Amino acid sequence: MSDEAWTCAFTPDGWFRLRAEPHPLTVYVQVRRDESNPQSLYAVHKVFIESQAPISTHTLRDVPFQWVEQIANSLGAADAITSREDPKLLDLETLFEGRAVEVPGVLLDDDKPEKPPALVRPSGRITTDFLRALAETYRYLVATGNTAPSATIAEQVETPLPTVRRWIGQARKAGFLPPGRPGRAG
């Protein structure tokens, strides 16, 4: 889904509707602030996806969650999101009460992310696919405890560090990575 164009609308209770065109995909996202800290930024807390095609991890990776948070935290939207969530709206627990069939056992995840394919320095212009691959490598390095992912990537692709940092900035701007925080990889 690298050629999709997203449209967005939101309600006063913090629900955003994203639609990917030309793909038949609609994503409903709810943002809210940390109730214990009124100064906190809006962040995604609920997601519901409707699609005519099967939903995969690739589908989830393409959803522009960062864009939603940027919109929610912009002055106009932050002022417009005023009311609390309607408790009757999308109450999935009510759907399960008295009707759910419990699945025995548990699935344990070893919390170790899957290593992405080796990143290859682009020979021409920077493409969206390259930025996605760069972001995947960057996230993997951070998740595995690497405190200098930019330097590691620069070494892997034999590219000057400032160039890699520029690419990472482009990946952030495209929404493939979250905004950077000074002094911290992530």
MOTASUL-V223107 format. One record per residue. N is the residue number from 1. RES is the residue in three letters. D_FIRST is the distance of its C-alpha to the first C-alpha in Angstrom with 1 decimal. Layout:
BEGIN
N,RES,D_FIRST / N,RES,D_FIRST
END
This chain:
BEGIN
1,MET,0.0 / 2,SER,3.8 / 3,ASP,5.6 / 4,GLU,5.9 / 5,ALA,9.5 / 6,TRP,11.1 / 7,THR,14.6 / 8,CYS,17.1 / 9,ALA,20.6 / 10,PHE,23.0 / 11,THR,26.3 / 12,PRO,29.4 / 13,ASP,29.0 / 14,GLY,26.0 / 15,TRP,23.2 / 16,PHE,20.1 / 17,ARG,17.8 / 18,LEU,14.3 / 19,ARG,12.4 / 20,ALA,8.9 / 21,GLU,9.5 / 22,PRO,9.3 / 23,HIS,7.7 / 24,PRO,10.9 / 25,LEU,10.3 / 26,THR,13.2 / 27,VAL,14.1 / 28,TYR,17.8 / 29,VAL,18.9 / 30,GLN,22.5 / 31,VAL,24.0 / 32,ARG,27.6 / 33,ARG,30.1 / 34,ASP,32.2 / 35,GLU,35.1 / 36,SER,37.6 / 37,ASN,36.6 / 38,PRO,36.4 / 39,GLN,35.5 / 40,SER,32.3 / 41,LEU,28.9 / 42,TYR,26.5 / 43,ALA,24.0 / 44,VAL,21.5 / 45,HIS,23.6 / 46,LYS,22.0 / 47,VAL,18.6 / 48,PHE,18.1 / 49,ILE,14.9 / 50,GLU,15.1 / 51,SER,12.7 / 52,GLN,13.7 / 53,ALA,11.6 / 54,PRO,12.5 / 55,ILE,11.5 / 56,SER,11.2 / 57,THR,11.7 / 58,HIS,8.2 / 59,THR,7.4 / 60,LEU,10.4 / 61,ARG,9.7 / 62,ASP,7.0 / 63,VAL,9.8 / 64,PRO,12.0 / 65,PHE,15.2 / 66,GLN,17.1 / 67,TRP,16.7 / 68,VAL,18.2 / 69,GLU,21.0 / 70,GLN,21.7 / 71,ILE,22.0 / 72,ALA,24.2 / 73,ASN,26.4 / 74,SER,26.9 / 75,LEU,30.4 / 76,GLY,29.7 / 77,ALA,27.4 / 78,ALA,29.4 / 79,ASP,32.5 / 80,ALA,30.9 / 81,ILE,29.9 / 82,THR,33.4 / 83,SER,33.8 / 84,ARG,33.2 / 85,GLU,30.9 / 86,ASP,32.5 / 87,PRO,33.4 / 88,LYS,33.0 / 89,LEU,29.4 / 90,LEU,27.0 / 91,ASP,29.8 / 92,LEU,28.2 / 93,GLU,31.4 / 94,THR,33.4 / 95,LEU,31.2 / 96,PHE,32.2 / 97,GLU,35.9 / 98,GLY,38.1 / 99,ARG,35.4 / 100,ALA,33.4 / 101,VAL,34.0 / 102,GLU,34.1 / 103,VAL,32.5 / 104,PRO,35.0 / 105,GLY,34.3 / 106,VAL,31.8 / 107,LEU,28.8 / 108,LEU,29.4 / 109,ASP,26.8 / 110,ASP,28.5 / 111,ASP,26.6 / 112,LYS,25.9 / 113,PRO,22.2 / 114,GLU,21.0 / 115,LYS,21.6 / 116,PRO,18.6 / 117,PRO,19.0 / 118,ALA,21.4 / 119,LEU,20.1 / 120,VAL,21.1 / 121,ARG,22.3 / 122,PRO,20.6 / 123,SER,23.1 / 124,GLY,22.0 / 125,ARG,20.0 / 126,ILE,17.7 / 127,THR,14.0 / 128,THR,11.0 / 129,ASP,10.5 / 130,PHE,14.2 / 131,LEU,14.1 / 132,ARG,11.7 / 133,ALA,14.1 / 134,LEU,17.0 / 135,ALA,16.1 / 136,GLU,15.8 / 137,THR,19.2 / 138,TYR,20.7 / 139,ARG,20.0 / 140,TYR,21.4 / 141,LEU,24.5 / 142,VAL,25.1 / 143,ALA,24.8 / 144,THR,27.2 / 145,GLY,29.7 / 146,ASN,29.4 / 147,THR,31.0 / 148,ALA,30.1 / 149,PRO,26.5 / 150,SER,26.5 / 151,ALA,29.6 / 152,THR,28.4 / 153,ILE,25.3 / 154,ALA,27.6 / 155,GLU,29.9 / 156,GLN,27.2 / 157,VAL,25.9 / 158,GLU,29.3 / 159,THR,28.5 / 160,PRO,30.6 / 161,LEU,29.8 / 162,PRO,29.6 / 163,THR,26.8 / 164,VAL,24.8 / 165,ARG,25.6 / 166,ARG,24.3 / 167,TRP,21.0 / 168,ILE,20.8 / 169,GLY,21.7 / 170,GLN,18.8 / 171,ALA,16.4 / 172,ARG,18.2 / 173,LYS,18.0 / 174,ALA,14.2 / 175,GLY,14.2 / 176,PHE,13.4 / 177,LEU,17.1 / 178,PRO,19.6 / 179,PRO,22.5 / 180,GLY,25.1 / 181,ARG,28.5 / 182,PRO,31.6 / 183,GLY,33.0 / 184,ARG,30.4 / 185,ALA,27.4 / 186,GLY,24.4
END
